[in-house]
Amino acid sequence: MNVEKKFLQCIKDFNLISKNDKILIAYSTGADSSALAFLLAKLKDYLKIKKIALAYLNHSIRKESDEEEIFAKQFAEKLGVEVFTKKVNIPYLSKKEKKSIEQKAREERYKFFTEILQEKGFNKIATGHHLSDLAETMVLWFIQGNKKGMMGFKPKEGNIIRPLYYLKKEEIFEYVKKNNIPYREDVTNKSIDYLRNKVRIEVIPKLKEINESLESSLMVLSNLAFVDEDFFSSQIEKFKLEEKILNLSGVSDAIYYRILDKWIYYQINCKISYNQMWQLIKNRKKKKYKLKICKNYYLIKENETYILKKEEKKEKINYSYEIKAGGEILIKESNVKIKSYITDIENLPNIKDEKKVACFDIGKIDKNTKFIIRNRMKGDRFKPFGSSEKKLKDVMIDLKIPVDMRDNIPLVVFQDKILWVAGYKRSAYFPINENSKKVICFEIKEV
C-alpha cells in the first residue's frame, strides 16, 4: 500500500476528517510536517476539507529558527495556503519558569495553535506524528518507567489528528524525495545528547534486529492499551471525585490505584508517583495506613475509607526527663510510659523485641543511678551494632521513621550516649556479655 493510500486509510479508520473541516497544520519545516501539508493540500477537495493553513512557531532555540520561519512562509505560498507565524524566546522562558526547553516549547506551540483556532475559526490541528514516532515514544517511556507514556499516542485526541499514523519515517522520506517536497532538516535530530534521538538512532535499530515489524507490533499494543484504559476510565467515572471521603471497598486493584490517582489530583491538584501507587496497592490489606504524598499532604487509610490531611507544621517542643534506675516515668509528649528495672543476669527476661525492651550492662549500678530521657537534639549520634557511630537522623531514615514523628521519639541517654531509640532500636553501647552480673532494662508502653 503506497503512502497516499495509507494516509487515506488512516483518515477513514479513525474518522479523522469530516466534511467542511478547517484544519490547522502544526508545521515545523521538517520532512514529516511538509509531507503532511502536501498530502492535505493535494487531497483537500477529495476529502471535502473547507480550509487548511500552516502554523509555525519560531522558538528561537536554534540560530536557524529565523531562516525556518522564512522557509515556512515560502512553503505555504508554494502550496497556496495561509500561514501563521509567531516568534517566542523559549530558552528565556524555560529558564524563567524553571522548565525544560522541550516542555516549554511544547506548551508555547499548543498555546499558539489554540489562539489561532479560537481567532480564525479552525476546528482541528493536524500534527506530523507518524508510526516511527509512536515506536520511539513507547520505547522512550518504557525505559523511564512511565506507564501512561508507554501507551504512546492516539491517531485522534480531542481536536488533534495525526493522519500519518500508519506511516514509517522511511516511507515519508521516500515520498518527499519522489514528489520533490521541500523541507529542512533539524541538525539537532542527529545528536544523541537528546534521549529521544538516542532511542531513535541506537535503541530502535537494535530492537528491530529482534522484531523487524517492531513499529506495527507496538501500534497494536498501543491500541489495545488504550482500549483497556478507556474501559477503566469509564469505571472511574462512577465515583464522585468531589467527595472529601472516598470509600473503595470491593474495588479491584486495577480500579483502586487509578481512582486514588484521579481523586487526589481533583482534590489537591497533586499527581502521585507510580512508586506511591505501588505502595498503596502493597499496603491495601492493612486496616490503617498513612502515606506522605505531595504538597505536605498525607493520604490516610482506615479500613477501605480514605481521607486527605494536610500536614500541620508544629513547633518542635524539646523535653528532657530524669529517671532513676527502677523508676517509671510518663512521657506526655509521646503518650508513652518508660519503666526501668535492675535485674541479675540470671533473671534477665527473654528479650524477643528490642523495640519494646532493651537491657544494658553499664557496670556498677544502684537505685540512685540516673538516666536522661529526652527527644533528639542537633548533632546527636548513635552507634548501631556492627557499625561506627552514625548521625541519628540517618539511623531514623534507615528505620523508616516518618519525618513528622522523629522529634517526639524518646531517647534513653546515659553519660551523653544514646542507649535506646525507644520503641525502635537499641545501641551497641554497654552490651551484655558473659561477664555481666547486674543489668538495667528499659521497657516502653503506650498510654
Buried (B, 14 or more C-beta within 10 A) or exposed (E): EEBEEBBBEBBEEBEBBEEEBBBBBBBBBBBBBBBBBBBBBBBBEEBEBEBBBBBBBBBBBEEBBEEBBEBBBEBBEEBEBBBBBBEBBBBEBBEEEEBEBBEBBEBBBBEBBBEBBEEBEBBBBBBBBBBBBBBBBBBBBBBEEEEEBBBBBBBBEEBBBBBBBBBBBEBBBEBBEEEEBEBBEBEEEEEEEBEBBBBBBEBBEEBEEEEEEBBBEBBEBBEEBBEEBEEBEEBBEEBEBEEEEBEBEEBEEEBBBBBBBBBBEBBBEBEBEEEBBEBBBEEBEEEEBBBEBEEBBBBBBEEBEBEBEEEEEEEEEEBEBEBBBBBEBEBEBBEBBBBBBBEEBEEBEEBEEBBEBBBBBBEEBEEEBEBBBBBBEEEBBBBBEEEEBBEBBEBBEEEEBEEBEBBBBBBBBBEEBBBBBBBBBBBBBBEBEEEBEBBBBBBBEEE
